Amino acid sequence: MTTNIIENKTSNLIKDVGSFPSSQVMLDLKNLKKVYPTPKGDYVVLEDLNLQIKKEEFVTIIGHSGCGKTTMLSMIAGLNPISGGYISVLGKHIKGPGPDRGVIFQAPSLMPWMTSLQNVLLGVNQVFPHATKAQRYDIAKYYLQKVGLEDAFDKKASDLSQGMQQRVGIARAFAIKPKVLLLDEPFGMLDSLTRGELQDTLIEIWNKEKITAVMITHDVDEAIFLADRVVMMTSGPKAKIGDVLDIDFERPRTRKAVLEHNDYYKYRKHLIDFLEH
Ligand SMILES: Nc1ncnc2c1ncn2[C@@H]1O[C@H](COP(=O)(O)OP(=O)(O)OP(=O)(O)O)[C@@H](O)[C@H]1O
């Protein structure tokens, strides 16, 4: 299958960009267009962008800097108006942000004066207003424990390391129990050891919660390690999906097993070739 993708890009591209049975589709991006008005005239960042993402799938997005990855993700989040086409979640066109989509940014934007627990509770309180206080605390504590912060419930966000802050960001996003998790280079600012630890934490919770994840990354190894499919965007203007690569490694994955797998360098070469041309 992998070899087919590499040898026969075009036919696989049509299949993988999206012709899944509707019962399997979580996210559908159809003829998506984004135009930014600029002093020099309209700038068409995305045009005719089509992509379907299946339920419980983990998709990573790669593409050159400035091609429009964040633009696409922020449109899925409902934070950036759509200029043409549509985005649907489980068949319903999105009209703005909603609790069905959680977002994790590169910088977790926590309230620095609040504790880890209070930061996670902010989202939980909004999404589960009818739950009892004890239930809301339980949810927030459960996810903080899951990200390894059981000893830091009462630490102020400003006293946490960058890696710990991003852990709070992950807990906060999962705690609102979204259908789709959108991640914009969440580990881009972390050292490689912390990055590896957080990839493991993320994938462990994702695996348990069975939600759909879409993550932008600049790191080809990270893209392969985490994904069921790696989606490659063409360079802008008028960027679209250029290619899609299925990653057929079994789960759960270990970094060692992935690195030693026969297909690993084939996948890597495919992605690097795409980025270099
Ligand atoms: N609000 C805006 N108004 C005008 N142009 C914008 C706006 N936001 C982004 N752009 C432009 O749109 C293009 C795509 O930006 P975007 O941030 O989506 O790219 P990206 O692929 O996420 O980049 P990077 O990998 O560097 O984060 C860039 O040329 C950027 O300068």
The ligand as a Gaussian input file, in Angstrom:
#p B3LYP/6-31G(d) Opt

LIG

0 1
 N       -4.519000      38.242000       8.782000
 C       -3.763000      38.156000       7.693000
 N       -3.790000      39.107000       6.744000
 C       -3.048000      39.024000       5.625000
 N       -2.224000      37.968000       5.348000
 C       -2.151000      36.993000       6.262000
 C       -2.917000      37.026000       7.479000
 N       -2.642000      35.895000       8.188000
 C       -1.755000      35.204000       7.459000
 N       -1.464000      35.849000       6.311000
 C       -0.572000      35.393000       5.243000
 O       -1.116000      34.177000       4.742000
 C       -0.076000      33.257000       4.437000
 C       -0.303000      31.959000       5.210000
 O       -0.066000      32.188000       6.612000
 P       -0.169000      31.002000       7.661000
 O        0.234000      31.538000       8.968000
 O       -1.486000      30.354000       7.553000
 O        0.956000      30.005000       7.085000
 P        1.663000      28.749000       7.784000
 O        1.804000      27.717000       6.723000
 O        0.935000      28.362000       9.013000
 O        3.081000      29.359000       8.168000
 P        4.166000      28.862000       9.256000
 O        4.551000      27.479000       8.860000
 O        5.293000      29.835000       9.089000
 O        3.512000      28.951000      10.604000
 C        1.237000      33.956000       4.777000
 O        1.742000      34.516000       3.590000
 C        0.816000      35.040000       5.753000
 O        1.688000      36.145000       5.671000

